[in-house]
Amino acid sequence: MLYVSADRGASRWYVYQSPQQSWRLWGDEKSDDAVCSVYLKKVRYHHPGRTAADSDSDDEISHLEWETVRVRLIKAGTLQRLVASLGSHSGELDATYITIFLATYRSFTSARAVVDLIIERYRNLSEEETDEPNPEEHKKSLRLAIMVWLDSYPADFRDHPDYPLMHRILEFCRALRPETSELELKVKHKLEKFEKEEEIKASPMLQRILSTEEVRCLSPVQSEVPPLTFQEISEKRFAEQLTRMDADLFQKVIPHQCLGSIWSKRKGVDASSVAATVDQFNAVSFCVISTMLMDTTLRHSQRAKLLARWIDIAQELRMLKNFSSLKAIISGLQSNPVYRLKQTWIALSRDKSELFDELARIFSDANNMLNQRELLMKEGTAKRAEAFGENDKHLQKYHSRNACNHTVSHGTIPYLGTFLTDLMYIHAGIPDYTADGLINFDKRRKEFEILAQIKLLQGASNAYSIARDRPFERWFDSVLVLDDKEAYELSYQIEPYGSTSSGSGSSRDKIMRKKVALGHKKHDSLASTSSSSSSQFLGEMDSVSSPNESSGSLERHASVMSTSSSSSSVPSLDASVTSSATNQSQQSARKPADWQQKADPGSPYITPDFYIIRVTIRTAAHETEGINLYKSIMLSNSERTPQVIRNAMIKHDIEGNTDDFVLAQLLPDGEKVVPANCNVYYAINTAYDLNFVLRPKKDAASAESQRTKESKSKRKLLMLHK
């Protein structure tokens, strides 16, 4: 691909080659207010009087010449420098930079601050004594930047009722007429549109219409259609309606609300579009649990049929490329109250059991959720599901059997938790500011890579065309939600511990009476109606674990949808709890950079390799009742032992000298001490979980002495045995 731009200082045009082929890092250029990466870019230019199309053969294009120019990409800078970089002396916008800035600026400043700095920069350029080259062109680019901002993110200016930002820009435009006339007209048009929309929303007639429509659509009492039951809804119908609801919510997701700096705060920050998707995911998981457990009088074979129906619905969702509800159903079936029903799973046919394994394998934690990521890359913008693995025999068979539906195009709905997890790791693992106090804009580039993927999939999700099914919605909204205690109570009623007999149903009747009395339904607040953390969808970085459990299989993230700290019965992609130490090597806590978009080594947008490691501190002062607190830190491919120890000490709020501590990786056969002053990235064993312990050297020496004694004792016993 070629990129053409004019050199306004000379009568020639530059024809840029593809960045992956022509970029080469030259070095960093530092100033008081910024750090820029300087790249050497190979370009070819020719005079505009004659083009390659005018020649009869390639041999005649003798006037083509090659040249290397320097291109600067800002890595870090002050807020003033970042805002000033929105404009350029050429009068044209850097599309890549302004897109990244507008998508991520909320992480480090406010819209008001950006507007004020743009206006201040513009006025400085208007002064007669300015030293800036081409000030008129630069001012033109700043006006264009505001226009792009208004079109791309109008919600940033929709601060009803007074719209202070819009009036601030209008005041600026009026003071600098006529050069700002075009911008003034655009702002006025937007302001009028905002005011009309608010008038329509506040219209009493519209409120009456909406109220009447809501009663007509949602009230089952006034409907002549009898309410549905779970058995009456076909698998295809069920999957299509879940997909319609998921697609509507996913298209409304505002990408910048997914940023770790925004989503992790939750309180006082608007992340409603993400929260709505999380609520829907949890609603589907709770629906699975309720339908599986509410009727305690069913025989095991009858309950196995319910289980098979959910697996068939999940299969339909796979064909529709709805990975959100697919993951929610898998999570519900893998929840402890359902998964412990051994007799029900035994009664499930072999084919259905194998199909369940194929579907669950999509969301395997192995290799940083590689299966799911590869599927999104292959099918993200594809018209239909077609990327099946060689071991997905049942999915392949079902896909071939329904070849007549291959003419129908489908969008793609991802499991949003994967992107939220990635953004949370970037937020926690990469500092917001450099050592010099500059805003780390490289971090924003990495965040934008994830946001761009979300935006791309949102466009693909528009391909769905599914009619609304109001009877299904009424049934779905009527399903009762069980909290952890109630779910376990019913589960043990169905299959008591150590027994295979079914209960009498007294627990079910008790729960039903309580739920009906409270009006407890799916769309009630999960945080207020559940005493557990069942509503887990995504977790934060730090976690607490017991030393008696496998550290690799412990929950790495705390719930962001519940205020309780009890164990979850609904595992999500990053909320899967197990206590088996044998699964340690399979459930890796590492976070290599392979989840980032691959780039050519010569590209300026390449993401460096790094891991996210978990470090606990083992001292008498930091161990409380056998509970170890793990903190996650980023490990780059250039950090040595003292720096990693220092980062871990900062995370755990420990003061002292790094030379007084030892870092060791926790492995199944013991601890591996990281050598002093080595490159930790290459010293660790990535075949196992990246869990580490930080302890004082004297404690480490005594622990090593104890392990040596134990090893000698074992060798003596072996020799005696022989």
N, C-alpha and C positions, 0 to 999 in steps of 0.2 A: 504494500500500500504506500502511496506517495502523498506527502503533505506539501502543499504549495503555499508560499507566503512571499510577500513583496518586501524587498529591502528598500525602504523609502530614502535611504541616503545614497543610493546608486541606482543606475538604470538597469537593473537585472532582477531576476526572480530566482528564489531558492526552491528547489524541488527536493523535499526531505524524503529520505528512505524510511522504511519501516523501523520504528525505534528499537525493536529487538535485534536488528542487524547493524545499527549504526551508533548506538550509545556506548560510550566508554568512560568510566569514572576517572576524572583527573585528580580530584581531591576536594577538600573542604576549604571554603573561603569564609573567614570569620571577621566580624565587625562588632562594634559595641552593641548593636541592636538586633543582630541576626547571625545565623550560621547557615551557609548555603552549600549544597553539593554542586560542584562544577563538573559538568560532563562535556566531553569532546564529542561532537556530533558530526559525522561525515555527511556532507551535502554536495549536491552537484547543482550548478547554476548555468544558465545560458542567457544571452541577451534576448529580450522580448521580440526583436525584429524577425526572428526566424525560429521555427519550432521543429521538433522531430517529425511531425506529421507532414511537413512540407518536403521532406527528403524522400527520395525513391529507395534508398537503401541505408542500412545502418552505417556503412562506410562513409557516407556523406555527412554524418553528424559529427564533424570534426571540431565544432565549436564548443561541445560539451566539456566542462572542466570540473574537477573535484576540489573541494575545499573543506576544511575542518573549522567549525565555529564552536564557541563556548556557550553552553546552555546552563543557566543557574536554576536550581530547584531549592526552594527554601526548606530547610530542615527544622529550624527553630528560630524564634524571634519574639520581640516584644509585641504586645497587642497593636501598638501603633504601626509597627512594620508590617505585620500580617494584614492589617486593614489597608495600608498604603499599597500593598502588593496586589490588591484587587484591580487596580488600574495599571496602565502601562504607557510608556512614552510613544508607542506606535499607534495608540488610539484603539487598539483591538484588545479583546479580553482573552486571558489564558483560560480556556474552557475547563481544563482539568483542575486548575487551582481554585477557581471560583466555585466549581461544583463541590469540591471537597470542603472548602471553607464553609459554604452555606449549609452543608449537611451536618457539620460537626461543631460549629462555633459555640453552640449552647453548652458545650462541655467546659468552656473556659471564660465565657463572657456572656453579655446579654445583648438583645437586639438594640436596645436604646444606646448602649455604649458604642456599638458598631456604627449606627446612624450618626451619632455625634462625631465620631472620628472621621467618617467619610466627609461630612460637612466641613470639619476643621481642615482636613487635607485639601479639599476643593478651594477653600478660601485662601489657604497659603499659596496655592498655585495661581490664584487670581492676582496676587500682589505683583507689582511691577518689578520689584527687586528680587524676584525668585531666581534661584540658580538652577532650577530644574530644566532639562532640555525638553523642548516641545510641550510646554505647559498646556496649550489648547487641546492637543491630542490626548494628553493625560486626563484632563477634565472630562473630555468626551467619554473616555473609557469608564470613569467613575459614574457618570450618568447612566451609562449602559449597565453597569453593575447593579445599580439600584433598580433599574427596570427588570433585569433578570431576577433579582431577589423578589420583587413584587409578584412576578408571574410564577415563580417556582415555589415560594413559601408564603402565600397570602395570609395564612393563619398567624404568622409572626406579627402582622400589623392589625389583626382583628381584635384589638383590645377594647371591646365595647364597655361603656357607651360613648366615651369621649374621643377614642381613637387618637391618643396623644402623638404616637409616632407618625401617623399620616399628616397630622397638622404641623408637626415639626418639619417634615420634608416640604410641605406646601409653603410654609413660612420661608424656608431656604430658597425655594424656587422663585417666589415673588421678589425676593431681594436681589436676585441675579438675572432677572429678565434682560434680554430675550433669549439668551443662550440656554436657559432651562425650561423654555416653553413646552417642548415636547414631553419632558418629564413631568411637568406640572399638569398637563392634560391627562396623562396616564394615571397620576395619583388621584386626581379629581374623579376620574371614571371609576377607579377602584373604590374610593370612598363612597361614592353614590351607590355602588353595588352592595357594599357592606350594609349601608343604612337601609336599603330596600329589603335586603334579606332579613334584617332584624325586625323591620316593620311587619313583614309577612309572618315571621315566627310569633310575634306578639299579637297577631290578629285574633280577636275573639271568635270570629267565624271559623278560622282555621282550627282553633283549639276544639271547637265543638265537633267539627268534621273528624278530626283525629280521635277524639274521645269516642265518637260513635263507631268509627272503624275499628278501634281497639276492642270495644265491647263485642262487636259483631264477630271479629276474628278470633278472639281469645276465650270467650265465654262458652264452655261446653254445655251450659244449661240451656242457652238459647239456640243451640244448633240442633237441627233435625237429624243429623247424622249420628248414629250411636258411636260411643267411644271405641277406639281400636284396642286390641290386645297385642301383646308382643308376638304371639304365634300367628296373628292375622297379617302381619307386615312382612312382605317378601324381602328376601335378602337384598335384591337389587334395589327395591324401593327404599329400603332403610339406608343403604350406602349412598344412594343418590341424594337423599334429603340431608344427610350429614354433610355431604360434599357441598351442597348448595349453601348451607349455613356456614361452613368453614370458609368457602370461597368469599362469601360476602364479608366476613370478619377479616380475612387475610388481606383483601383489597383495601380495607379501611385502615390497616396498620400504617401508622406514620413512622417511617424507618428510623428517624433520629430519636424516637422514643425508645428504641431498642438499645441505645448506647448504654454501656455499663454505668457511666457516670449519672445517667438519668434513671434507668430502670432500677439500679441498686438503691437509690434514695427512696423512691416510691411515695414517701410522705412529702407533701408540699410541692411535688413536681407532677405535671400532667403526663401520665403514661397510660391513659384510659384505653387507647386502641390496643395496646399490648395486653392489658389486663383482661379485656373482653375475650381475646383469643385464649388466654390462660383459663378463664372461667368456662369456656366452651369445652376445652380439652378435659378439664376436671369433671364437667357434667357428663361427658360420654363415659369416662372411666367409672364414675359412680353409678351410671345407668347399668353398666355391665355387672357390677357387684350386686346391685339391688335385685336385678332379674335373676341372678344365679342363687341368691340366698333367701329371698323373701318367703318363698313357699317351702317350708321345712317338711311338708308331708310327701314330697315327691320321692319316688324310688331312685336309686342311683342311675338306672338306665334312662329314666325320664329326664333327670338333671343332665345327663350326658348329651341328650338331644338338644337341650338349651345351649350347652357348651359348643356343640357342633354348629348350631345356628350362628353363634357369635363368630366362630372361625370362618364360616361361609360369608358372613357380612364383611369380615376383614379381608377376605379374598376379593370381594367385589370392590372394596376400597382400594386395594392394590391395583386393580385394573383401571380404576378411575384416577390413579396417581394421587390419591388423597393420603399423604403420609401422616397428617396430623391426627385424624380420627383413627387411622390404622394403628398408630402408636398408642393412642388412648385405649383402644380395645385390648391390645396386647398387654398394656400396663394393668388394666382391670383384671384380666385373666391370670396375670402373674402376681396379683396382690396376694398377700398371705392368707386372708380368709377364704379365697377361692382356690388358690394353688394347693392348699393343704388338704383339699377334699380328694384324698387318694382314691377312694372307691369310684368317684365320679370320673376321674381321669383314666382309671383302669377300664371303665365301661365304654370309653370313647374308642371308636374304630381306629384301626391302625392307619388308614389313609388320612383321616382327619388329624390324627396326632402328628403325622409326618408333615401335613400341610401347615399345622400350627408352628412346627419347628422351622419350616421355610420362611414363614412370615416373621417370626421372632428373630430370625437370623439377620434380617434387614437392619435391626436396631442393636446389633451386637456392639458392645463397648470395645471390642478388639481393634487394635490399630487406630485408636482415636476415631471410632465410629466410621471406619473406612467404607463399609458396605453402603451405608446410607448416603455418604457423600458422593460416592461413585454413581449411585442411582440418580441423584439430583443432577450431576454433571451430564449424564447420558440422556435423561428423560426430562430435564427441566423445561426445555422449550420444544420437546418432541410432541407430536400430535397424539400419541397413544403409548401405553405401556408396552415395552418390548425388550428391556434389558434384564433378562432372567439368567441366573447363574446356571452352571452345568448341573448343580445339585438340586435345582428347583424343578423337580420333575412334575410335581402336581400343578404348579403354577403354569409351566409350559404346556401341559396337557389341557388345562382349562382355557388357556389363551388360544390354543389351536382349535379347540372345540367351538369357540365363539368368534371364529374368523369373520362371520357376517357383520359383526359390530366394529370391524377395524376401519370402516369408512368414517366413523364418528370421531371428531377431534375432541380431545380432552386437554384441560390445562394441567397445572401441577400445584399442589398445596403442600409445602414442606412442613415438617415438625419445627415450629419456630424456636423451640427450646435449644436446638443445636446452635442456631445463630446467636441466641442470647448468651449461651455458655461461652462461645468464642469471644463475643464482645466483653463479657465479664472478665475473662482471662486477660484480654488486652488491657482492660481498665485496671486490673489489679497487678498485672505483671510489668507494665511499662510506666515509668514515671510521667506525670503531667508536665513537669518542668525539668530543665537541664540543671546541671550544677551551677550555672551562671544565672539562674532565675529566668531563663527564656522559656516561652511556651513551646512544648515539644510537638511540633507540627508533623513530624514523622509518625507519631502515634496516631494522629488523625488520619493520615493516609492509610494506615493499616485498618483502622475502624471503617473507613469508607469502602474498602474492598469488600467487607461483609455487608454493609448497607447496600452496595451496588448489586450484590447477589439477591438480596431481598427484593429490591426494586425490579430486577429482571424477572423474578418468579411471580411477582404481582401482575406484571404484564401478561405472563403466560396464563395466569388463572382466569383471565377474561374469556378464555375459550370455552368455558363451561356454559351450557344453556339448559338449565334444569328448572322446571316449573315448581312453584311453591305448593306444598302439600299441607294444608291447614289441619286436617285430621291427624296427620303424623305429628305435627307440632304440638297439638293438644295432648296427645299421648306422651310425647317426650317430656313436656313440661310437667306432667302429672306424676312422673316417676319419683318415688320417695328416696331421699338421700339417707344413707346409713353412715354414722360416724364409726371410728375404729372399734369402739367398745361394743356397739350394737352389731357390727359386722362379725366380730369374733364370737359374740354370744350366739348368733344364728349359726355360724359355721360349726361351732362345737355342739350345737343342738342337732345339726345334720349328721355330723360324724364326731362323736365324742372322742376325746383323747384315748387312744388305745382300744377303741371299739369301732365297729362298723355299723351299728344300729342307728336308726333315725329316731329323732325326738318326737314329742307329742305336739309341738307347735305352740307351746305356751309362751315362749320367748317372742315368737313372731307376733302373736296376738297382743302382747304387752307393748311391743314396739309400735305396732300399727296404731293402737289406741293413742299412744303418746304423740306420734307424728301427726295424726289427724287433728288432735286437739290443738297442737301448736301450729297447724297449717304449714308444716315443714315440707318444702318442695325444693326442686333442684336449683332454682335461681335465687334462693335465699343466700345470704352472705355466708360463704364457707367458713370464714374466720370466726363468725359469731355462732354458728350452729354446730360446729364440730370442735371437739376438744382435742383433736389429734392434728397431725400434720399431713392428713390424707390428701390435702389439696396441693401437694407438691407438684411443681412443674419445672422449676429451675432452682438452682441453689447458688449460694455465694461461695466464696473461696475457702474460708476457714472452716474447720470441722473439728469435732471432739470425738475421741475414740477411746475405747477401753483396751488396755494392753493384752487382755485375754482373747481379744478377737483379732482376726486377720486385718492388719492395717490396710491392705490393698483392697479388701472387699467392703470397707466401711464407707458410709455416706460422705462424699466430699463436699456436699453443698447443703447449707441450711435452707429450709423452706422460705420462700418469699411470699407465699400466699396464706400462711397460717402463723399465728403467734405462739403456737405450742411447740414444745421440744420433744414430744413423744415420738415413737417410731412410726414410720409411715407404712400404711398398708397398700398404697397405690404407688408402685415404683414407676418413675418416668425415666426418660433416657439417661438423666443424670441423677436419678434417685432410686437406685437399685441396691437393696440392702441384703447382705448374706453374711453368714458367720463362718463359712467354710474356708479353712486355710488353704485347701487344695486349689481353690479358684484364684489364688493370688497372682499367678503368672498370666491369667487370662484377663483379669479386670485391671488393666494397667491405669495408673494415675498419671502417667506421663502425658505431656502435651507438646509433641514435636510440631515443627512448623509445616508439616505436610498438609495441614488443614487450610493453609493459606493458598491463595491462587498462585499457581506456578507461573514463574516469569523467567525469561531468558537471563542468564548470568550477566549479560551486558545491559539489562534494562535498569533505569533509575528507580523503578518501582518494585524492585525485588525485595522480598521479605527475608531477613536473616533467620537462620535456624536457631531455635531455642526450645527448651523444655520448661514445663512448669513442675517444680518439685515441691514436696511437702516435708517440712522440717518441724520436729518437736524438740523441746529442750528437756533434758534429763538432769535435774539437780534437785537437792532436797527442798529448795525453796519454790520450785516450779512444778512439783508433782503433788497433786491433791487427790487423796483417796483413790489412787489407782487410775485416774483419768489423765490422759495426755492430750494437750492442745496442739493440733497441727496447724501450721501457717504455710500458705503457698507463696512461693517466690519464683521469679523468672530466672532461668539459667541460660545465658547466651553462650555462644560457642567460643568466646574469648575470655571468659572470666576464670580467674585462678582461685585457689582455695581461700586465701585471706579475704578476698572480696565477697565470696559466697557466704563465708562465716559472718562477715560484717552485715550483709543483707539480712541474714537470719537473726542476728542479734537485734537489729533495728525493728524487725517484725515482732519480736518477742519482748521489746522494750528492755533490753539488757545492756548495761553499760560495762565497759572494760576493754581489755586488750584482746585482739583476735588471736594472738599467740598463746593465750591461756585456754583456748578451746580446741576441740577435735571434732571433725565432721565425719560421720560414718553412715553408709547406706545399709538399710535393714534388708537382709536377704533371708531366704528360707533356712539356710544352713548357718546363719549367724550374721555378724556385722562385718562390713568391709570398710576399713578406715581409709579415708581419702588422703593420699600423701600431701604433705605440706608444699604449697606453692606450685601445684600441678594445675593443668587445665582440667577443671572438674567435668566439663562437657564430655571430654573423651575418656575420663577415668571411670565414669559410672557404668553400671551394668543395666542396659536398657531392656534386657529380657524379662526383668521383674519390675514390680512397682517402684516408682521413684520416691520412696519414703526414706527420710534421713533422720538421724538423731544428732543433736548438738550437745556435748557434755564437756565439763572441765577436764583438762588433761590429767589431773590427779585421779579423777574418777575413772577416766578412760584407761589409765595405767592399771588401776586395781581390777577393773573389769577384764582387761587383757590377761592379767596374772591369773585370775580365777578361771578364765577359759582355758589357759594353758594347763592348769592343774587338772581340770576336768578331762582335757584331751589325753593327758598322760595316764589318768586313771582308766579311761576307756581302753587305751592300748594295752595296759597291763591285764585287764579283764579278758581282752581278746586273746592274748598270749596264753593265759591260764586255761581258757576254754579250748584252745587248740591242743 
